Amino acid sequence: LETTYLDHAATTPMRAEAVAAMLPFLTDNYGNPSGSHSVSRAARKAVDDARDSLARDLACDPGEIVFTSGGTESNNLAVLGATARASGPGSVVCCAVEHHSVLGAVESKEGTIVGVDGRGVVDLAALEEALSPSVRLVSVMLANNEVGTVEPLSDVARITRERAPGALVHTDAVAAVACLDAARLASCADLVSISAHKFGGPKGIGALLVRSGARLGAVLHGGEQERGRRPGTQHVAGIVGMAAALGVVTAEREVEAERIGALRDRLSKGILASLEGATESTAAETVPSIFNARFAGIEAEDLLLLLDQAGICASAGAACASGALDPSHVLVAMGCSNDEARSAVRFSLGWTTTAADVDHTIEVVPKLVEQLRS
Ligand code: PMP
């Protein structure tokens, strides 16, 4: 049985360039980049080169990049670091469709969570309402990882500068980097989270871009790595692999985003046309890679099981939440009932996706949905 992998929003297969770049740092080149002898210096040079390369691709200064263990840590560092010296309800604001790593951190700070409309777009009037000069951080993602909605980040930043001039703007760009020009779209943000495994790099490595001038307290205590902003021996191989992956993604992005977007459109048209009671989950502009649809009368978990038996890998919203019976917080925030939310499946495409994958899925999904309904 051949695998049709349509779960790139959960994680991506690694780019060969990333694997090749990493191998020397998993074998001969094992130095600790903080040391001073030759073995350390070789590792240090690799980290420096990777930082330079990432900075070019993210249109920032190398010194603005803080390496972390991934998107979850970057998001926690942004929220908790920006509010390290502030406390009290309302000092941090995010929107309701954020990843749990933002939502949970914001909730731990008794922050304010503003709603979204039926397309998953942050309610800018509610955001404005929630802002005041005491707010330290506003966090709105660049693109949603479940339904794909692209958020109006430049509006968020503009409103924040007006209403809460002391606040930092953070954006979780984890779901955006593979297909969108995150460097340009997030240029209005002070803090930007990325995670390598969502764009062809390894798992367990990511970065928080901290613009110079943005004051961020450390969350972890330890050494002086990453200028004291994130202590701990750097994951040299991961850093090198992430830089290699982003290099490929940046070089290919325009062409790939168009190719993937065309495949996504073909998938959505193919499925929606041949099936009654199937609805795209959002009417908003989305990342080119995500197609999320609700199938009336079925449970996504049942469909996913049958799809898996047919070799098709998709998911019901975020991987971290699947297995749990809770309906997606994203779809519920968008106004879906629990039953509607439980009927939604996310197909997410990426650099390995082919027309054959899409055509196979168009053939299989309607049959399985009908089978479950009858
Ligand atoms: N933010 C978003 C939007 C995500 O999709 C994910 C991964 N599900 C994360 C953050 C967490 O990233 P990581 O898996 O690297 O911790």
Boltz pocket constraint, residues with backbone or C-beta under 6 A from the ligand:
constraints:
  - pocket:
      binder: B
      contacts: [[A, 9], [A, 10], [A, 69], [A, 70], [A, 71], [A, 72], [A, 73], [A, 75], [A, 99], [A, 101], [A, 141], [A, 143], [A, 144], [A, 145], [A, 172], [A, 174], [A, 175], [A, 195], [A, 196], [A, 204], [A, 205], [A, 206], [A, 318], [A, 319], [A, 320]]
      max_distance: 6.0
